[in-house]
């Protein structure tokens, strides 16, 4: 079952990376601001206890959201490095 799922994804990460990179580079500041807000609205809706851990300023939360977006793209570009970074 897992083997079948992995075979179905073979070759697709490169295509997905291109599409994601194109999407992120096409967004203007207003669209990025919407994404930043939506990240936390969705996160806090799924994990309300997260509000106890994220008591930073809005600017800091937006910085974290920007890093999350960058890390998402880096997972496609450099998966081995990202595994090491996240695991460290």
N, C-alpha and C positions, 0 to 999 in steps of 0.2 A: 504494500500500500504506500509506504513512504517512498520506495524506489520509483513507483509510478508517478507520484506527485513531483519528485525531483526531476525526473525525465521530462515531465510536461513543462517545467520551468527552464530547461536548458536553453541557453541563448537569449532568453528574454531580459535578464538584468541589464544588458547593454542597451537595449531598446528603451527600457524603463528609465535608465539613467539619463539618456538623451532627452526623453520627454520631460522628466522632472527638472532637469537643468534648464530646458527651454521655458518651462512654466515659471520657475523662480526668477529667471532673468527678465521675463516679460512683465512681472508685477511692478506696479508703481508703489509709492509710499503708502497711499490710502489702502490699497489692497493688502499690503504687508501688515498694516495696522489691524485690519479686519482679521487676518490670520492669527496675529498675536492674541487678540482678544478671544477668538474662538478656541484657541488651544486651551486656555485656562477655563473658559466656560464649560467646555466638554470634559476636561480633566476633573474639575470640581463637581460636576454632575455625576461622573462615574465614581469618584473617590472623594466624598465630602470631607473625610478626615485629612485630606491633603491641605486643606485651608489652615490647619494647625501648624503645618510645616513651612508653608509659603506665606510668611508675614512680611515679606520685603515690599519695597516701594513698587509702584506700577512700572517705573523705568527699569528696575532690576528684573521684574517678571518678564518684561518685553525683551530684555537682553537674553534671558534664559530661553525664551521662545525662539529668538533668532538663532541661538546656538543649536537648538533642537532641529531647526530647519536645515542648518548647515551640516549637522551630523547625519541627518537623513540622506542627504546627497553624498556625503563622504562614505556612507555604508556601501553605496554602489561603486564609488571610485576606488576606495582602498579598504576592502572588507577586512583584511588581515590586521591592518593597523587599527581599525576601529574596534575590533574584538579585543586587541591588547589594551587600547585606551579605556574602553568601558570596563574591562575586567580588572584593571590596575587599581 
